[in-house]
């Protein structure tokens, strides 16, 4: 008798931020305050939109609770005491989407997205795992963590409002990447 191979989905992890409503309100306001600063960097121009907006961490102290949750959760998942953490904002206006991509570059060990503001119909996260898909309906305060080589995209923002999320990559603490 020949055994058929067993397929398994790549793990996807979820965590929620306590006091997310207050944190997200302050974080949204901070992003609006800082997004046009001279030291802001934007990358990944697709369909007339920069998908990534990099703000210096020191300019956004409101990020601290989210960053701490993401770091602690990633350390627990990867069974590490320290990790290097990079982050960027993803601002999606109505009619925009995030194209299929992955984060399999450098020594990344884990990727994540945290939802700051996501009105109804602002686009679901779709994670592609070979023949399967994991579809995540975003909600404010939700942190989703996944393997950096997992292709993913965000559907079109069909709402009438801007959607704001923060993406993270985690790598070895001794790797400056």
N, C-alpha and C positions, 0 to 999 in steps of 0.2 A: 504494500500500500504506500503510495506517494502522498506525502503531506503537502497541502497547499500552503504557500507562504501567508503569513498574517500581516496585514497592513495596519499601521497605526498612525493617527494624526499627530502632527507636531503639537506639543502642548501650547495652550494659550491660557494666560493667567489674568485674573481680575482682582482689583482692590478698589475700595471706596475711601475717599478722603472725608474725615470727620469735619464738620463745620464748613462744608464745601460752598454753600451759598455765600457766606461772608467772604471767604477766601477768593472765590471766583469773581465776585463783584470788584474787589480791590485789584485783582490781577488783570481783569479786563480794562479797568481804568488806567492801570499802570502801563499796559501795552499801548493803549491809545495815546498816552502821554509821551511815551518814549519811541514809538515806531518810526518817527521821522528824524531821529537824532543823527548827527554826523558820523557816529561810530557804529551805526547799524549796517549790517551786511545782508544782502539778499542773494539767493542762489536758486538754481533750478527753474529757469524761465520756460514755461510751457503755456501755449495758448494765451500769451499776453499777461501771464500771472507768474510772479515769483512764488514758488511753493514754500520756500524756506526763508524765514526772517530771523536773523541772529542778533540778539540784543545782549550786551554785556551783563553778566549776572549781577554785578554791583549796582547797576541802574534799576534793577527790578527786585528789591528786597521782598516784595509781595509773593515772589515765587518760592520762598523758603519752605512753607509747609508742603507744597506739591513736590518740590525737589527732595525733601526729607522722606516723604512717603515712597516716592519712586526709588530712591537709593536703598531704603530699608527693605522694600519688597524685592528688588533685584538681588540684593545681597542674600536674602533668605532663599530665593529660588536657586541661585547659583552656589549656595553654601560657601560664601566668601565674607570676609570681614570688611573689606574695602574694595571699591570699584572706581574707576574713572567714569565721570558722567559728563556727557555733552547734551545740549538741548537747543531747540529752536522752536519758534512759533510758526503755526500754519494758519493764516488768515484766508478764509474762503468767502468771497462775496457771492450773492445769488447768481446762479448760472455757471459757477466755476466748479471744477473737480480736481482731484489729485490723481495723476496717472499711475499706472502700475509700475512699481519699483520695489527694490529691497534695500537693505542696509548692510549687505555683505561686503564690506570694505574694511581694510585694516584688520585689527584684532577685536572687532566688536563681538561681544558675547550674548547680548540681549538688547532688544529694542522695546520701546513703549510709546504709548500715546495717552495723554491726559486731556479730558474734555473740560474746557473752561465755559464756553457758551455754545450751545448747539440746539437751535430751535427745531421743532418738528419738521421733517422733510429736508433737513440740511445735509443729508448724505450719510449712508451707512459705511462703515469700514468693512472691506471685503478682503479676507486673508485667503490666498490661494495655496492649497496644499496638495500638490499633484492633481488628482482627479476630484478632490473635494474642495469645498469652500466653507470657511467659517465666516458668518455674517454677523456683525456686531452693530446693534442700534445704539448710537452714542447717547449719553446723558451727562449732564454736568456733574463733576465729581468722580467720574469713573476713570480708572487707570487700567489700561490693557497692556499686557507685556507678552512678547512673543520672540521667537528666534529671528535674528537679523537677516537670515537668508530666506525668510518666508516672503514671497512676493505679495504685495498688498496695494490697495487703491481705495479711494473714497469716491462714492457716487456723486453725481451733480448735486449741488446745493439748490434744491427746488423751493426753498423757503424765500421769504422776502427780506431776510436779515443775514448779517454776517455771522459766520461760524468761526470760532476760535478754539484751537487746540494747541497743545505743546507736545512735541516729539522728543524722545530721549534715546540715546545710545549709551550702553555701558560696556566698558572694556576693562582689561587688567589695570589695577591701580598704578602699576609701575610703567605703564605704556602711555607716554604723553599724547599720542595720536594727534 
